[in-house]
Amino acid sequence: MKLTGLAAAAAIAFSTPLAAQSMVAAPNEASAKLGQCLVDKTTGSDRTLVARWMAGSMASSPMMEGLVEVDTAAKEQVDRSMAALFARLLTKDCKAQAKVVMNNRDQMGMQAAGGRLGEIAMAELMMDPVSMQALLAYIQYVDPAAMAALAE
């Protein structure tokens, strides 16, 4: 499937890195409504899929070489599932909200809306105690004296 114009921007909205998306606040009411719809119309399983897709995509970066290995077949399946979720959300579940943003040719709004779903998906992932423990594992290597100096 080939996407053009703002449809491509909508696809990119789901592809924009989480850190970049979370820095983009919903620029207007239409974008905020779309973002809220994306969150409201996804299940826990949908948001797990979003988190898996984001993780697989980030892990595919050459910067992750030597740390993470991505199973090509599993990544392709996640990509296919993400495409189905993307299509369902924008063409069925949140069609009215998506049309407003698309008709306004609001690429930033589309990115902000997609970012909202990404934020929620990653927040749910981080609620898992094992994930949180892994995220905080670096703390054992922080120099306590250097941190204590901040309080002086």
N, C-alpha and C positions, 0 to 999 in steps of 0.2 A: 504494500500500500504506500503510495507516494503522497506526502502531505505538502500543501503549498500555503503561502500567506500566513494568516493568523492561525489556521489549523496546525501548521508547523510550530507556531509559537506556543500553542496549547500543549503540544507534545513536549516541547522544550521546557515548559513550566514544570512538568513532572520530572525532567531530567536535570534541572538546575541543582547544583550541589546544595545540600541542606544549609551549610553555613552562609552561603550567599543568599538563599531564600529567606532565612530568618532575619537577615539584615534589611529585607525589603518589606516594610509594613504595607498592609493593604492600602493602596493609594486612594481608594474611593469606596463608596458604599456598595457598588455593584461587585467589586472584587471581594470585599469582605463577605457579602452574601454568598458568592460562589464558594469561597473558601470554607465557610460554615456548612454549606450544603455538602461539599466533598467530605467533610468530617462526619456530618450527621448521617450520610448515606453509605458509609463504609462500616463493615462489621469488624470485630477484632481480627478475624482471619484476613480480611482485606488489608487492614493496617499492618499485619504481620507480613503479608506479601509485599507491601510498599517498603517496609524496613529491609526485607530480604533482598529486594531488587536494588535498593540503594546500597546496601552492603556489598552485594555482588558486583555492582557497577564500580564502586570505589575500589574494591579489591582487585579489579581488572587493571587498574592504573599501574604503569611501570614503576611508580614510586612505592608500590607495595611488594615489589619483587623480593623474594627471599623471606617474606613474612607471611604471605597468604597465597594459597594456590586455589584458583577458581576452576571448578569442574565445568567444562565447556557445555556439556549436555544439560547439566542442572541450570546453568546460567541461561541457556536458550529457553528452557521450560519456564523459568521465572520471567524472562522477557515476554514470552507469549502470554503468560497469565497476566502480566502487567498491562499488556496491550489490550486484553479483553476488559480488564478493570477500567482502564483509561476510557475506552470506548463506551462502556456501560455508564460510567459517571457523567461523561460530557454529552452523550447523545440520548440518554434516558433519564437517569436519576436526577441530574442537575441541569437538564437541557435548557430550561427557561433562564436560569442564572448564567449559564455558559453563553447563551445567545446574546445576552446583554453585553457581556464583556467582549465577546467576539465582534459584535456589530459596532462597538466603540473602537475596535482595532487597538485594544488596550493590552499590549504585550506585557507591560509591567504588572498590570492587574492580574493577568493570567498566571504569571510567575508567582505573584504573592499568594494567589489562591492555592496553587499547587504546593507552595512552600508551607502553607498552613497544614495541609494533610501530611506532608513530610515531617513537620515538627511533632505532630501528634503521634505519628507512627514511631518515631525515634524515642519520644518520651515514654511510650508504652513499653518499648524494648528495654529502656533503662530502668523500668520498674522491676525487672527481673533481678533478684538478688545476685545471681551469678554474673550477669552483665555488669551490674553496678560494682561488684567486687573487682572484676577485670578492669573496669574503667578507672578505678581508684588504686590499682596495684602500683602505679608509679610513685605514690606517696612515700613508700618505704625507702625510696632513694633520694628524697629531698633532704638537704642539709638542714637539720633543726636549728643550728646556730645562725645560719643565714636568715631563716624565717624569724627567729627571735630578734634579730637586729631590726626588723621592721617595726617592732613594738617600742623601740627606744625613742 
